[in-house]
Amino acid sequence: MTTLGAPTGHRLGHPCPPLVHIECHMCQKATVPSTSLAIAELRWTDPSMSQLLIPISHLTRARADVLAHLTTKAA
């Protein structure tokens, strides 16, 4: 799933690239959002990356964290 637009509380004028994540409503898990589809797919399929699966209810917070990290990295 690709998410577009800034989440609530995102600072105006800061970059907000589309983020990609994979989610399963049966198991209520999702991958941590990423700017790369390849990374999202790897996080979903590689058992050694299971620590990067989060509850779907935490997606909003994880997305805000990723965007904040991208903002500080770009500065």
C-alpha positions as CSV (number, residue, x, y, z in Angstrom):
1,M,0.0,0.0,0.0
2,T,1.3,3.4,-0.9
3,T,0.5,6.4,1.4
4,L,0.6,9.9,0.0
5,G,0.4,13.2,1.8
6,A,1.6,14.4,5.1
7,P,0.3,13.0,8.4
8,T,-1.2,15.2,11.1
9,G,1.5,17.3,12.7
10,H,4.0,17.1,9.8
11,R,5.9,20.4,9.5
12,L,5.0,22.5,6.5
13,G,7.7,22.7,3.9
14,H,9.5,19.6,4.9
15,P,9.7,16.7,2.4
16,C,6.9,14.1,2.5
17,P,7.7,11.4,-0.1
18,P,5.2,8.6,-0.7
19,L,5.7,5.7,1.8
20,V,5.1,2.1,1.1
21,H,4.1,-0.7,3.5
22,I,2.5,-4.1,3.3
23,E,-0.3,-5.1,5.6
24,C,-2.3,-8.2,6.5
25,H,-5.7,-7.6,8.2
26,M,-5.9,-11.3,9.1
27,C,-2.8,-11.2,11.3
28,Q,-3.1,-7.5,12.0
29,K,0.5,-6.9,11.1
30,A,2.2,-4.4,8.7
31,T,5.7,-3.6,7.7
32,V,7.4,-0.4,8.9
33,P,6.8,2.2,6.2
34,S,9.6,2.8,3.7
35,T,10.2,4.9,0.6
36,S,11.1,1.7,-1.3
37,L,8.7,-1.0,-2.5
38,A,11.7,-3.5,-2.6
39,I,12.5,-2.8,1.1
40,A,8.9,-3.2,2.1
41,E,8.6,-6.5,0.3
42,L,11.9,-7.8,1.8
43,R,10.6,-6.9,5.3
44,W,7.5,-8.8,4.6
45,T,9.0,-12.0,3.2
46,D,12.3,-12.3,5.1
47,P,11.8,-14.1,8.4
48,S,14.9,-12.6,9.9
49,M,13.3,-9.1,9.6
50,S,10.2,-10.0,11.6
51,Q,11.2,-7.3,14.1
52,L,10.2,-4.8,11.4
53,L,6.6,-6.0,11.5
54,I,4.3,-3.8,13.6
55,P,0.6,-3.9,14.6
56,I,-1.5,-2.1,12.0
57,S,-2.7,0.2,14.7
58,H,0.8,1.6,15.0
59,L,1.2,2.6,11.3
60,T,0.3,6.3,11.8
61,R,3.0,6.7,14.5
62,A,5.6,4.6,12.5
63,R,4.9,6.8,9.4
64,A,5.4,10.0,11.4
65,D,8.7,8.5,12.8
66,V,10.0,7.6,9.3
67,L,9.1,11.1,7.9
68,A,10.8,12.8,10.9
69,H,13.9,10.7,10.4
70,L,13.9,11.6,6.7
71,T,13.6,15.3,7.6
72,T,16.5,15.3,10.0
73,K,18.6,13.2,7.5
74,A,17.9,15.8,4.8
75,A,18.9,18.8,7.0
